[in-house]
Amino acid sequence: DIMDNVSMIVGSSTDVIAGEHTICTPGIIDTHIHFISPQQVVEAICSGTTTMIGGGFGPTDGSNATTCTSGPWNMARMLEAVDEMPMNFGFLGKGNDSLEASLLEQIAAGACG
């Protein structure tokens, strides 16, 4: 097939990958994760998710099953917990613009936002 402004060259080095009976999708980035169980990672991988962004480590009511992780110590524990998992992770810090120092502290500890 020929389309305007599109050039695809198929030659002797082109590799065709059969896709019959499969569903092929790009990697999914889930930006609203409540991290409440390590098994979520396995389920996410099986559904095509490549990146999980969220928070909520759970030891306090202020962050239990939320999408944010408060404080540098807790951020470090979250990063340690996922260090060897085959997934890209981003952890959101907790705070507001009236406490700029605590936000900067969490970003320095590894928060992605």
N, C-alpha and C positions, 0 to 999 in steps of 0.2 A: 504494500500500500504506500501511496505517496501523499503527503500532506504539505500544505504551504508552511514554510519556515521550520520544518522538521526534517532532520536528516539522520537516519539510523543506518549504519553500515553493518550489514551482515556478511561476514566472510568466513574463511576457513578456520579462524581462531574463535569464532562465536560459539559459545556453549549454551545449548538449550536445556533448560531445567523443566522437566515435566511437572505440571501442576494439577493433573487430573485428581479428582476426589480430595482436594485440599482447599483450605481457605487460607489465602495468603494476605496478610495485613502488615502494615508498617508497625514498628515498635510503638507502643502506647506510653504516654507520659500521664500518669494519674496525679493530679495536683491537689487532691483533697482526701488524704489518707488519715485515718484514725489508727495509729499504731497500737493495737491492743493484743496482737498475737503473732508470733514468728511464722505461723502457718500461712499467714496472709501472703508472704513472699512466694511460696510454692504455688498458691492459687493464682497470683498475679502473673507469674512466669508462664503458667499453663494457658493463660488467656491472652498472652502476647504483650503484656506490660513489660517495659524495659526500665522505667524510672518511676519511683514512688516519692512523692513530696508531701510532707505533713508533719505530724508530731503527736504529742499526747502519750507520755511515758507512763502515766497512771498512779504514781505513789501519793499524790496529793489531790484533793478535790479541785484545786485550781487548774489542773491539767488532765484530769482523768478523762480519757477518751475524747479529748479535744484534738484539734489539729495544730497545736503549738506545744513547744517544749521549753520550760522555763529554766533559766540559769545555766552558767557554764559547766557546773559539775554534772547536771543532768544531761546536757548536750554531749559531754564527753562519754557518758555511759551509753547513750544512744549510738554514737559513732562506733564505740567498741563493740556493741551488740551486733552490728551489721557488717563488721569489718570483713568477714569471710563469706558473706552471702553474695550470690551471683546476680546482683541487682544494683542499679544506680539509685542512690538515696539523696534526698534533700530534706533537712529538718528545719522547720520554722521556729523562730524564737518567739518569746512572749513579752509583750510590753506595749508602751504607747509613747508618743512623742514628747510627753511631759517628763519622761525619765530617759533622756538620750543616753546617759552613761551606761545604763543597764542594757540598752539595745546594742550599743557598740561592744560591750563586754560579750554578749551572746554571739555577735558576728565574729569576733575574734576567736571565740570558742568553736566555731564551725557552723553556725546557723547560716542557711542559704537565703534567709529573708525574715 
